Amino acid sequence: MERYGDHLEGEGLSEDQAKEFLGALWQVMVAFVDLGFSVRAGDKFNPKSDIGMDDVLQYLCLEDTAPETVASLKTDKQKEP
């Protein structure tokens, strides 16, 4: 709650509900990691696929996103830190 609780302010959630929501969101993220999903820009689901994380993210981010907040496709050859 200390780190991400402020992102839920104004949503009308009790503290217990906010904790439960953040816990559930964390479990979803852990599941994606366990399945081997990468979130690097330009990554494809498999070498023969035309669909990648960028394609999925466009459906998750329904609002127009400022270009400076979107990862460049030119980073796909860089190593992750």
HTML snippet that shows the backbone in 3Dmol.js (N, CA, C, O; Angstrom):
<script src="https://3Dmol.org/build/3Dmol-min.js"></script>
<div id="view" style="width:600px;height:400px;position:relative"></div>
<script>
const pdb = `
ATOM      1  N   MET A   1       0.818  -1.192   0.000  1.00  0.00           N
ATOM      2  CA  MET A   1       0.000   0.000   0.000  1.00  0.00           C
ATOM      3  C   MET A   1       0.860   1.252   0.000  1.00  0.00           C
ATOM      4  O   MET A   1       0.497   2.263  -0.602  1.00  0.00           O
ATOM      5  N   GLU A   2       1.993   1.184   0.672  1.00  0.00           N
ATOM      6  CA  GLU A   2       2.862   2.352   0.742  1.00  0.00           C
ATOM      7  C   GLU A   2       3.285   2.800  -0.651  1.00  0.00           C
ATOM      8  O   GLU A   2       3.301   3.992  -0.958  1.00  0.00           O
ATOM      9  N   ARG A   3       3.624   1.834  -1.478  1.00  0.00           N
ATOM     10  CA  ARG A   3       4.207   2.156  -2.774  1.00  0.00           C
ATOM     11  C   ARG A   3       3.163   2.475  -3.847  1.00  0.00           C
ATOM     12  O   ARG A   3       3.372   3.386  -4.648  1.00  0.00           O
ATOM     13  N   TYR A   4       2.052   1.751  -3.879  1.00  0.00           N
ATOM     14  CA  TYR A   4       1.092   1.897  -4.971  1.00  0.00           C
ATOM     15  C   TYR A   4      -0.302   2.320  -4.528  1.00  0.00           C
ATOM     16  O   TYR A   4      -1.168   2.560  -5.370  1.00  0.00           O
ATOM     17  N   GLY A   5      -0.531   2.413  -3.242  1.00  0.00           N
ATOM     18  CA  GLY A   5      -1.854   2.753  -2.744  1.00  0.00           C
ATOM     19  C   GLY A   5      -2.373   4.088  -3.234  1.00  0.00           C
ATOM     20  O   GLY A   5      -3.577   4.244  -3.435  1.00  0.00           O
ATOM     21  N   ASP A   6      -1.491   5.052  -3.431  1.00  0.00           N
ATOM     22  CA  ASP A   6      -1.939   6.374  -3.879  1.00  0.00           C
ATOM     23  C   ASP A   6      -2.531   6.337  -5.286  1.00  0.00           C
ATOM     24  O   ASP A   6      -3.284   7.237  -5.658  1.00  0.00           O
ATOM     25  N   HIS A   7      -2.202   5.313  -6.074  1.00  0.00           N
ATOM     26  CA  HIS A   7      -2.765   5.193  -7.420  1.00  0.00           C
ATOM     27  C   HIS A   7      -4.246   4.823  -7.380  1.00  0.00           C
ATOM     28  O   HIS A   7      -4.951   4.968  -8.378  1.00  0.00           O
ATOM     29  N   LEU A   8      -4.712   4.352  -6.239  1.00  0.00           N
ATOM     30  CA  LEU A   8      -6.110   3.944  -6.105  1.00  0.00           C
ATOM     31  C   LEU A   8      -6.964   4.985  -5.393  1.00  0.00           C
ATOM     32  O   LEU A   8      -8.160   4.774  -5.194  1.00  0.00           O
ATOM     33  N   GLU A   9      -6.361   6.104  -5.009  1.00  0.00           N
ATOM     34  CA  GLU A   9      -7.129   7.157  -4.348  1.00  0.00           C
ATOM     35  C   GLU A   9      -8.209   7.661  -5.295  1.00  0.00           C
ATOM     36  O   GLU A   9      -7.979   7.805  -6.496  1.00  0.00           O
ATOM     37  N   GLY A  10      -9.375   7.925  -4.750  1.00  0.00           N
ATOM     38  CA  GLY A  10     -10.481   8.418  -5.555  1.00  0.00           C
ATOM     39  C   GLY A  10     -11.286   7.315  -6.227  1.00  0.00           C
ATOM     40  O   GLY A  10     -12.226   7.604  -6.966  1.00  0.00           O
ATOM     41  N   GLU A  11     -10.934   6.064  -5.985  1.00  0.00           N
ATOM     42  CA  GLU A  11     -11.658   4.942  -6.589  1.00  0.00           C
ATOM     43  C   GLU A  11     -12.769   4.418  -5.685  1.00  0.00           C
ATOM     44  O   GLU A  11     -13.523   3.526  -6.074  1.00  0.00           O
ATOM     45  N   GLY A  12     -12.868   4.970  -4.487  1.00  0.00           N
ATOM     46  CA  GLY A  12     -13.931   4.571  -3.577  1.00  0.00           C
ATOM     47  C   GLY A  12     -13.724   3.211  -2.936  1.00  0.00           C
ATOM     48  O   GLY A  12     -14.689   2.557  -2.541  1.00  0.00           O
ATOM     49  N   LEU A  13     -12.471   2.779  -2.829  1.00  0.00           N
ATOM     50  CA  LEU A  13     -12.168   1.482  -2.226  1.00  0.00           C
ATOM     51  C   LEU A  13     -11.753   1.665  -0.771  1.00  0.00           C
ATOM     52  O   LEU A  13     -11.076   2.631  -0.418  1.00  0.00           O
ATOM     53  N   SER A  14     -12.170   0.727   0.056  1.00  0.00           N
ATOM     54  CA  SER A  14     -11.672   0.735   1.432  1.00  0.00           C
ATOM     55  C   SER A  14     -10.212   0.287   1.395  1.00  0.00           C
ATOM     56  O   SER A  14      -9.731  -0.193   0.368  1.00  0.00           O
ATOM     57  N   GLU A  15      -9.518   0.445   2.507  1.00  0.00           N
ATOM     58  CA  GLU A  15      -8.116   0.025   2.548  1.00  0.00           C
ATOM     59  C   GLU A  15      -7.991  -1.480   2.312  1.00  0.00           C
ATOM     60  O   GLU A  15      -7.076  -1.930   1.623  1.00  0.00           O
ATOM     61  N   ASP A  16      -8.905  -2.249   2.882  1.00  0.00           N
ATOM     62  CA  ASP A  16      -8.881  -3.705   2.672  1.00  0.00           C
ATOM     63  C   ASP A  16      -9.134  -4.063   1.208  1.00  0.00           C
ATOM     64  O   ASP A  16      -8.488  -4.959   0.665  1.00  0.00           O
ATOM     65  N   GLN A  17     -10.075  -3.360   0.571  1.00  0.00           N
ATOM     66  CA  GLN A  17     -10.353  -3.618  -0.842  1.00  0.00           C
ATOM     67  C   GLN A  17      -9.151  -3.251  -1.709  1.00  0.00           C
ATOM     68  O   GLN A  17      -8.815  -3.972  -2.648  1.00  0.00           O
ATOM     69  N   ALA A  18      -8.507  -2.132  -1.393  1.00  0.00           N
ATOM     70  CA  ALA A  18      -7.332  -1.710  -2.153  1.00  0.00           C
ATOM     71  C   ALA A  18      -6.208  -2.734  -2.007  1.00  0.00           C
ATOM     72  O   ALA A  18      -5.539  -3.067  -2.985  1.00  0.00           O
ATOM     73  N   LYS A  19      -6.001  -3.233  -0.788  1.00  0.00           N
ATOM     74  CA  LYS A  19      -4.974  -4.264  -0.569  1.00  0.00           C
ATOM     75  C   LYS A  19      -5.299  -5.523  -1.359  1.00  0.00           C
ATOM     76  O   LYS A  19      -4.414  -6.129  -1.964  1.00  0.00           O
ATOM     77  N   GLU A  20      -6.571  -5.917  -1.353  1.00  0.00           N
ATOM     78  CA  GLU A  20      -6.987  -7.112  -2.086  1.00  0.00           C
ATOM     79  C   GLU A  20      -6.791  -6.917  -3.590  1.00  0.00           C
ATOM     80  O   GLU A  20      -6.326  -7.827  -4.277  1.00  0.00           O
ATOM     81  N   PHE A  21      -7.141  -5.741  -4.101  1.00  0.00           N
ATOM     82  CA  PHE A  21      -6.962  -5.448  -5.520  1.00  0.00           C
ATOM     83  C   PHE A  21      -5.491  -5.501  -5.915  1.00  0.00           C
ATOM     84  O   PHE A  21      -5.132  -6.132  -6.909  1.00  0.00           O
ATOM     85  N   LEU A  22      -4.641  -4.837  -5.133  1.00  0.00           N
ATOM     86  CA  LEU A  22      -3.211  -4.835  -5.450  1.00  0.00           C
ATOM     87  C   LEU A  22      -2.619  -6.235  -5.356  1.00  0.00           C
ATOM     88  O   LEU A  22      -1.752  -6.595  -6.152  1.00  0.00           O
ATOM     89  N   GLY A  23      -3.078  -7.024  -4.393  1.00  0.00           N
ATOM     90  CA  GLY A  23      -2.615  -8.407  -4.280  1.00  0.00           C
ATOM     91  C   GLY A  23      -3.016  -9.233  -5.492  1.00  0.00           C
ATOM     92  O   GLY A  23      -2.219 -10.023  -6.000  1.00  0.00           O
ATOM     93  N   ALA A  24      -4.248  -9.054  -5.958  1.00  0.00           N
ATOM     94  CA  ALA A  24      -4.717  -9.788  -7.136  1.00  0.00           C
ATOM     95  C   ALA A  24      -3.950  -9.361  -8.379  1.00  0.00           C
ATOM     96  O   ALA A  24      -3.577 -10.196  -9.203  1.00  0.00           O
ATOM     97  N   LEU A  25      -3.715  -8.060  -8.512  1.00  0.00           N
ATOM     98  CA  LEU A  25      -2.945  -7.562  -9.657  1.00  0.00           C
ATOM     99  C   LEU A  25      -1.529  -8.132  -9.638  1.00  0.00           C
ATOM    100  O   LEU A  25      -0.990  -8.501 -10.681  1.00  0.00           O
ATOM    101  N   TRP A  26      -0.935  -8.201  -8.460  1.00  0.00           N
ATOM    102  CA  TRP A  26       0.402  -8.779  -8.319  1.00  0.00           C
ATOM    103  C   TRP A  26       0.408 -10.237  -8.770  1.00  0.00           C
ATOM    104  O   TRP A  26       1.327 -10.669  -9.466  1.00  0.00           O
ATOM    105  N   GLN A  27      -0.606 -10.989  -8.378  1.00  0.00           N
ATOM    106  CA  GLN A  27      -0.683 -12.399  -8.761  1.00  0.00           C
ATOM    107  C   GLN A  27      -0.805 -12.558 -10.280  1.00  0.00           C
ATOM    108  O   GLN A  27      -0.238 -13.490 -10.849  1.00  0.00           O
ATOM    109  N   VAL A  28      -1.534 -11.663 -10.935  1.00  0.00           N
ATOM    110  CA  VAL A  28      -1.634 -11.695 -12.400  1.00  0.00           C
ATOM    111  C   VAL A  28      -0.261 -11.451 -13.013  1.00  0.00           C
ATOM    112  O   VAL A  28       0.132 -12.149 -13.948  1.00  0.00           O
ATOM    113  N   MET A  29       0.470 -10.469 -12.497  1.00  0.00           N
ATOM    114  CA  MET A  29       1.805 -10.174 -13.033  1.00  0.00           C
ATOM    115  C   MET A  29       2.750 -11.348 -12.821  1.00  0.00           C
ATOM    116  O   MET A  29       3.526 -11.690 -13.713  1.00  0.00           O
ATOM    117  N   VAL A  30       2.690 -11.966 -11.649  1.00  0.00           N
ATOM    118  CA  VAL A  30       3.533 -13.131 -11.362  1.00  0.00           C
ATOM    119  C   VAL A  30       3.205 -14.270 -12.324  1.00  0.00           C
ATOM    120  O   VAL A  30       4.105 -14.969 -12.789  1.00  0.00           O
ATOM    121  N   ALA A  31       1.928 -14.459 -12.621  1.00  0.00           N
ATOM    122  CA  ALA A  31       1.522 -15.524 -13.547  1.00  0.00           C
ATOM    123  C   ALA A  31       2.105 -15.287 -14.933  1.00  0.00           C
ATOM    124  O   ALA A  31       2.560 -16.232 -15.576  1.00  0.00           O
ATOM    125  N   PHE A  32       2.102 -14.042 -15.407  1.00  0.00           N
ATOM    126  CA  PHE A  32       2.696 -13.743 -16.710  1.00  0.00           C
ATOM    127  C   PHE A  32       4.193 -14.035 -16.708  1.00  0.00           C
ATOM    128  O   PHE A  32       4.727 -14.564 -17.682  1.00  0.00           O
ATOM    129  N   VAL A  33       4.860 -13.693 -15.627  1.00  0.00           N
ATOM    130  CA  VAL A  33       6.298 -13.976 -15.524  1.00  0.00           C
ATOM    131  C   VAL A  33       6.530 -15.482 -15.514  1.00  0.00           C
ATOM    132  O   VAL A  33       7.427 -15.983 -16.193  1.00  0.00           O
ATOM    133  N   ASP A  34       5.723 -16.198 -14.744  1.00  0.00           N
ATOM    134  CA  ASP A  34       5.856 -17.653 -14.674  1.00  0.00           C
ATOM    135  C   ASP A  34       5.649 -18.306 -16.037  1.00  0.00           C
ATOM    136  O   ASP A  34       6.267 -19.326 -16.341  1.00  0.00           O
ATOM    137  N   LEU A  35       4.782 -17.719 -16.851  1.00  0.00           N
ATOM    138  CA  LEU A  35       4.530 -18.254 -18.188  1.00  0.00           C
ATOM    139  C   LEU A  35       5.615 -17.854 -19.188  1.00  0.00           C
ATOM    140  O   LEU A  35       5.622 -18.322 -20.326  1.00  0.00           O
ATOM    141  N   GLY A  36       6.518 -16.996 -18.760  1.00  0.00           N
ATOM    142  CA  GLY A  36       7.629 -16.613 -19.624  1.00  0.00           C
ATOM    143  C   GLY A  36       7.340 -15.432 -20.525  1.00  0.00           C
ATOM    144  O   GLY A  36       8.044 -15.225 -21.514  1.00  0.00           O
ATOM    145  N   PHE A  37       6.313 -14.647 -20.205  1.00  0.00           N
ATOM    146  CA  PHE A  37       6.013 -13.486 -21.019  1.00  0.00           C
ATOM    147  C   PHE A  37       7.045 -12.400 -20.763  1.00  0.00           C
ATOM    148  O   PHE A  37       7.450 -12.163 -19.626  1.00  0.00           O
ATOM    149  N   SER A  38       7.453 -11.760 -21.818  1.00  0.00           N
ATOM    150  CA  SER A  38       8.347 -10.613 -21.711  1.00  0.00           C
ATOM    151  C   SER A  38       7.523  -9.372 -21.997  1.00  0.00           C
ATOM    152  O   SER A  38       6.535  -9.435 -22.729  1.00  0.00           O
ATOM    153  N   VAL A  39       7.915  -8.263 -21.437  1.00  0.00           N
ATOM    154  CA  VAL A  39       7.205  -7.020 -21.713  1.00  0.00           C
ATOM    155  C   VAL A  39       8.115  -6.009 -22.395  1.00  0.00           C
ATOM    156  O   VAL A  39       7.845  -4.809 -22.367  1.00  0.00           O
ATOM    157  N   ARG A  40       9.176  -6.486 -22.998  1.00  0.00           N
ATOM    158  CA  ARG A  40      10.057  -5.578 -23.732  1.00  0.00           C
ATOM    159  C   ARG A  40       9.386  -5.190 -25.036  1.00  0.00           C
ATOM    160  O   ARG A  40       8.736  -6.013 -25.681  1.00  0.00           O
ATOM    161  N   ALA A  41       9.548  -3.941 -25.417  1.00  0.00           N
ATOM    162  CA  ALA A  41       8.970  -3.462 -26.672  1.00  0.00           C
ATOM    163  C   ALA A  41       9.514  -4.268 -27.839  1.00  0.00           C
ATOM    164  O   ALA A  41      10.713  -4.534 -27.920  1.00  0.00           O
ATOM    165  N   GLY A  42       8.628  -4.651 -28.734  1.00  0.00           N
ATOM    166  CA  GLY A  42       9.044  -5.360 -29.935  1.00  0.00           C
ATOM    167  C   GLY A  42       9.101  -6.860 -29.795  1.00  0.00           C
ATOM    168  O   GLY A  42       9.187  -7.560 -30.803  1.00  0.00           O
ATOM    169  N   ASP A  43       9.057  -7.387 -28.572  1.00  0.00           N
ATOM    170  CA  ASP A  43       9.106  -8.841 -28.388  1.00  0.00           C
ATOM    171  C   ASP A  43       7.860  -9.493 -28.968  1.00  0.00           C
ATOM    172  O   ASP A  43       6.749  -8.990 -28.802  1.00  0.00           O
ATOM    173  N   LYS A  44       8.051 -10.600 -29.640  1.00  0.00           N
ATOM    174  CA  LYS A  44       6.946 -11.387 -30.187  1.00  0.00           C
ATOM    175  C   LYS A  44       6.697 -12.571 -29.264  1.00  0.00           C
ATOM    176  O   LYS A  44       7.580 -12.965 -28.503  1.00  0.00           O
ATOM    177  N   PHE A  45       5.500 -13.136 -29.329  1.00  0.00           N
ATOM    178  CA  PHE A  45       5.172 -14.275 -28.471  1.00  0.00           C
ATOM    179  C   PHE A  45       5.993 -15.501 -28.820  1.00  0.00           C
ATOM    180  O   PHE A  45       6.346 -16.286 -27.940  1.00  0.00           O
ATOM    181  N   ASN A  46       6.297 -15.670 -30.084  1.00  0.00           N
ATOM    182  CA  ASN A  46       7.216 -16.719 -30.521  1.00  0.00           C
ATOM    183  C   ASN A  46       7.821 -16.265 -31.841  1.00  0.00           C
ATOM    184  O   ASN A  46       7.277 -15.355 -32.466  1.00  0.00           O
ATOM    185  N   PRO A  47       8.921 -16.857 -32.291  1.00  0.00           N
ATOM    186  CA  PRO A  47       9.617 -16.378 -33.486  1.00  0.00           C
ATOM    187  C   PRO A  47       8.756 -16.338 -34.752  1.00  0.00           C
ATOM    188  O   PRO A  47       9.018 -15.530 -35.642  1.00  0.00           O
ATOM    189  N   LYS A  48       7.747 -17.183 -34.848  1.00  0.00           N
ATOM    190  CA  LYS A  48       6.910 -17.220 -36.050  1.00  0.00           C
ATOM    191  C   LYS A  48       5.661 -16.351 -35.934  1.00  0.00           C
ATOM    192  O   LYS A  48       4.868 -16.277 -36.873  1.00  0.00           O
ATOM    193  N   SER A  49       5.483 -15.704 -34.807  1.00  0.00           N
ATOM    194  CA  SER A  49       4.268 -14.932 -34.542  1.00  0.00           C
ATOM    195  C   SER A  49       4.371 -13.521 -35.100  1.00  0.00           C
ATOM    196  O   SER A  49       5.445 -12.919 -35.113  1.00  0.00           O
ATOM    197  N   ASP A  50       3.247 -13.010 -35.556  1.00  0.00           N
ATOM    198  CA  ASP A  50       3.164 -11.607 -35.951  1.00  0.00           C
ATOM    199  C   ASP A  50       2.618 -10.753 -34.811  1.00  0.00           C
ATOM    200  O   ASP A  50       2.513  -9.533 -34.942  1.00  0.00           O
ATOM    201  N   ILE A  51       2.276 -11.384 -33.706  1.00  0.00           N
ATOM    202  CA  ILE A  51       1.678 -10.680 -32.576  1.00  0.00           C
ATOM    203  C   ILE A  51       2.670 -10.658 -31.422  1.00  0.00           C
ATOM    204  O   ILE A  51       3.289 -11.672 -31.098  1.00  0.00           O
ATOM    205  N   GLY A  52       2.812  -9.498 -30.812  1.00  0.00           N
ATOM    206  CA  GLY A  52       3.732  -9.373 -29.690  1.00  0.00           C
ATOM    207  C   GLY A  52       3.125  -8.588 -28.556  1.00  0.00           C
ATOM    208  O   GLY A  52       1.937  -8.267 -28.570  1.00  0.00           O
ATOM    209  N   MET A  53       3.953  -8.279 -27.566  1.00  0.00           N
ATOM    210  CA  MET A  53       3.486  -7.552 -26.391  1.00  0.00           C
ATOM    211  C   MET A  53       2.926  -6.189 -26.758  1.00  0.00           C
ATOM    212  O   MET A  53       1.965  -5.732 -26.139  1.00  0.00           O
ATOM    213  N   ASP A  54       3.510  -5.529 -27.757  1.00  0.00           N
ATOM    214  CA  ASP A  54       3.008  -4.215 -28.150  1.00  0.00           C
ATOM    215  C   ASP A  54       1.562  -4.313 -28.623  1.00  0.00           C
ATOM    216  O   ASP A  54       0.755  -3.425 -28.351  1.00  0.00           O
ATOM    217  N   ASP A  55       1.234  -5.397 -29.333  1.00  0.00           N
ATOM    218  CA  ASP A  55      -0.123  -5.585 -29.826  1.00  0.00           C
ATOM    219  C   ASP A  55      -1.100  -5.787 -28.675  1.00  0.00           C
ATOM    220  O   ASP A  55      -2.218  -5.274 -28.709  1.00  0.00           O
ATOM    221  N   VAL A  56      -0.684  -6.530 -27.663  1.00  0.00           N
ATOM    222  CA  VAL A  56      -1.541  -6.768 -26.502  1.00  0.00           C
ATOM    223  C   VAL A  56      -1.703  -5.484 -25.705  1.00  0.00           C
ATOM    224  O   VAL A  56      -2.803  -5.170 -25.250  1.00  0.00           O
ATOM    225  N   LEU A  57      -0.620  -4.741 -25.533  1.00  0.00           N
ATOM    226  CA  LEU A  57      -0.673  -3.524 -24.727  1.00  0.00           C
ATOM    227  C   LEU A  57      -1.611  -2.487 -25.320  1.00  0.00           C
ATOM    228  O   LEU A  57      -2.208  -1.709 -24.576  1.00  0.00           O
ATOM    229  N   GLN A  58      -1.761  -2.455 -26.651  1.00  0.00           N
ATOM    230  CA  GLN A  58      -2.662  -1.467 -27.246  1.00  0.00           C
ATOM    231  C   GLN A  58      -4.115  -1.727 -26.849  1.00  0.00           C
ATOM    232  O   GLN A  58      -4.927  -0.802 -26.821  1.00  0.00           O
ATOM    233  N   TYR A  59      -4.443  -2.978 -26.542  1.00  0.00           N
ATOM    234  CA  TYR A  59      -5.792  -3.292 -26.083  1.00  0.00           C
ATOM    235  C   TYR A  59      -5.958  -3.019 -24.597  1.00  0.00           C
ATOM    236  O   TYR A  59      -7.072  -2.768 -24.137  1.00  0.00           O
ATOM    237  N   LEU A  60      -4.873  -3.062 -23.842  1.00  0.00           N
ATOM    238  CA  LEU A  60      -4.937  -2.805 -22.410  1.00  0.00           C
ATOM    239  C   LEU A  60      -4.931  -1.319 -22.098  1.00  0.00           C
ATOM    240  O   LEU A  60      -5.533  -0.890 -21.113  1.00  0.00           O
ATOM    241  N   CYS A  61      -4.254  -0.523 -22.932  1.00  0.00           N
ATOM    242  CA  CYS A  61      -4.150   0.922 -22.732  1.00  0.00           C
ATOM    243  C   CYS A  61      -5.161   1.590 -23.654  1.00  0.00           C
ATOM    244  O   CYS A  61      -4.832   1.934 -24.790  1.00  0.00           O
ATOM    245  N   LEU A  62      -6.384   1.777 -23.178  1.00  0.00           N
ATOM    246  CA  LEU A  62      -7.451   2.274 -24.029  1.00  0.00           C
ATOM    247  C   LEU A  62      -7.373   3.771 -24.270  1.00  0.00           C
ATOM    248  O   LEU A  62      -7.971   4.272 -25.222  1.00  0.00           O
ATOM    249  N   GLU A  63      -6.656   4.487 -23.437  1.00  0.00           N
ATOM    250  CA  GLU A  63      -6.512   5.929 -23.616  1.00  0.00           C
ATOM    251  C   GLU A  63      -5.322   6.198 -24.520  1.00  0.00           C
ATOM    252  O   GLU A  63      -4.382   5.406 -24.588  1.00  0.00           O
ATOM    253  N   ASP A  64      -5.378   7.336 -25.216  1.00  0.00           N
ATOM    254  CA  ASP A  64      -4.205   7.732 -25.990  1.00  0.00           C
ATOM    255  C   ASP A  64      -3.068   7.983 -25.016  1.00  0.00           C
ATOM    256  O   ASP A  64      -3.241   8.668 -24.007  1.00  0.00           O
ATOM    257  N   THR A  65      -1.911   7.428 -25.320  1.00  0.00           N
ATOM    258  CA  THR A  65      -0.758   7.543 -24.445  1.00  0.00           C
ATOM    259  C   THR A  65       0.247   8.493 -25.074  1.00  0.00           C
ATOM    260  O   THR A  65       0.528   8.415 -26.270  1.00  0.00           O
ATOM    261  N   ALA A  66       0.777   9.379 -24.269  1.00  0.00           N
ATOM    262  CA  ALA A  66       1.771  10.320 -24.771  1.00  0.00           C
ATOM    263  C   ALA A  66       2.958   9.551 -25.335  1.00  0.00           C
ATOM    264  O   ALA A  66       3.423   8.603 -24.704  1.00  0.00           O
ATOM    265  N   PRO A  67       3.466   9.939 -26.522  1.00  0.00           N
ATOM    266  CA  PRO A  67       4.541   9.178 -27.159  1.00  0.00           C
ATOM    267  C   PRO A  67       5.785   9.029 -26.298  1.00  0.00           C
ATOM    268  O   PRO A  67       6.516   8.049 -26.440  1.00  0.00           O
ATOM    269  N   GLU A  68       6.037   9.980 -25.411  1.00  0.00           N
ATOM    270  CA  GLU A  68       7.245   9.884 -24.593  1.00  0.00           C
ATOM    271  C   GLU A  68       7.129   8.805 -23.518  1.00  0.00           C
ATOM    272  O   GLU A  68       8.126   8.463 -22.882  1.00  0.00           O
ATOM    273  N   THR A  69       5.929   8.265 -23.306  1.00  0.00           N
ATOM    274  CA  THR A  69       5.759   7.213 -22.308  1.00  0.00           C
ATOM    275  C   THR A  69       5.716   5.820 -22.920  1.00  0.00           C
ATOM    276  O   THR A  69       5.590   4.834 -22.193  1.00  0.00           O
ATOM    277  N   VAL A  70       5.818   5.721 -24.234  1.00  0.00           N
ATOM    278  CA  VAL A  70       5.744   4.431 -24.921  1.00  0.00           C
ATOM    279  C   VAL A  70       7.148   4.002 -25.318  1.00  0.00           C
ATOM    280  O   VAL A  70       7.907   4.798 -25.870  1.00  0.00           O
ATOM    281  N   ALA A  71       7.498   2.749 -25.041  1.00  0.00           N
ATOM    282  CA  ALA A  71       8.832   2.234 -25.375  1.00  0.00           C
ATOM    283  C   ALA A  71       9.022   2.203 -26.886  1.00  0.00           C
ATOM    284  O   ALA A  71       8.093   1.891 -27.632  1.00  0.00           O
ATOM    285  N   SER A  72      10.195   2.520 -27.317  1.00  0.00           N
ATOM    286  CA  SER A  72      10.532   2.498 -28.735  1.00  0.00           C
ATOM    287  C   SER A  72      10.726   1.073 -29.216  1.00  0.00           C
ATOM    288  O   SER A  72      11.242   0.232 -28.480  1.00  0.00           O
ATOM    289  N   LEU A  73      10.318   0.796 -30.444  1.00  0.00           N
ATOM    290  CA  LEU A  73      10.541  -0.524 -31.035  1.00  0.00           C
ATOM    291  C   LEU A  73      12.023  -0.775 -31.281  1.00  0.00           C
ATOM    292  O   LEU A  73      12.425  -1.922 -31.481  1.00  0.00           O
ATOM    293  N   LYS A  74      12.837   0.263 -31.269  1.00  0.00           N
ATOM    294  CA  LYS A  74      14.269   0.129 -31.533  1.00  0.00           C
ATOM    295  C   LYS A  74      15.014  -0.527 -30.372  1.00  0.00           C
ATOM    296  O   LYS A  74      16.212  -0.787 -30.490  1.00  0.00           O
ATOM    297  N   THR A  75      14.349  -0.798 -29.270  1.00  0.00           N
ATOM    298  CA  THR A  75      15.014  -1.377 -28.098  1.00  0.00           C
ATOM    299  C   THR A  75      14.994  -2.895 -28.102  1.00  0.00           C
ATOM    300  O   THR A  75      15.524  -3.518 -27.182  1.00  0.00           O
ATOM    301  N   ASP A  76      14.393  -3.505 -29.116  1.00  0.00           N
ATOM    302  CA  ASP A  76      14.210  -4.956 -29.075  1.00  0.00           C
ATOM    303  C   ASP A  76      15.511  -5.740 -29.153  1.00  0.00           C
ATOM    304  O   ASP A  76      15.517  -6.922 -28.810  1.00  0.00           O
ATOM    305  N   LYS A  77      16.601  -5.142 -29.582  1.00  0.00           N
ATOM    306  CA  LYS A  77      17.883  -5.845 -29.671  1.00  0.00           C
ATOM    307  C   LYS A  77      18.760  -5.611 -28.442  1.00  0.00           C
ATOM    308  O   LYS A  77      19.828  -6.211 -28.317  1.00  0.00           O
ATOM    309  N   GLN A  78      18.315  -4.746 -27.539  1.00  0.00           N
ATOM    310  CA  GLN A  78      19.113  -4.442 -26.357  1.00  0.00           C
ATOM    311  C   GLN A  78      18.869  -5.478 -25.277  1.00  0.00           C
ATOM    312  O   GLN A  78      17.773  -6.027 -25.157  1.00  0.00           O
ATOM    313  N   LYS A  79      19.909  -5.739 -24.489  1.00  0.00           N
ATOM    314  CA  LYS A  79      19.779  -6.661 -23.365  1.00  0.00           C
ATOM    315  C   LYS A  79      19.032  -5.981 -22.235  1.00  0.00           C
ATOM    316  O   LYS A  79      19.151  -4.774 -22.020  1.00  0.00           O
ATOM    317  N   GLU A  80      18.258  -6.786 -21.514  1.00  0.00           N
ATOM    318  CA  GLU A  80      17.598  -6.258 -20.327  1.00  0.00           C
ATOM    319  C   GLU A  80      18.639  -6.088 -19.231  1.00  0.00           C
ATOM    320  O   GLU A  80      19.579  -6.877 -19.141  1.00  0.00           O
ATOM    321  N   PRO A  81      18.477  -5.043 -18.380  1.00  0.00           N
ATOM    322  CA  PRO A  81      19.458  -4.830 -17.298  1.00  0.00           C
ATOM    323  C   PRO A  81      19.399  -5.930 -16.274  1.00  0.00           C
ATOM    324  O   PRO A  81      20.153  -5.909 -15.301  1.00  0.00           O
TER     325      PRO A  81
END
`;
const viewer = $3Dmol.createViewer("view");
viewer.addModel(pdb, "pdb");
viewer.setStyle({}, {cartoon: {color: "spectrum"}});
viewer.zoomTo();
viewer.render();
</script>
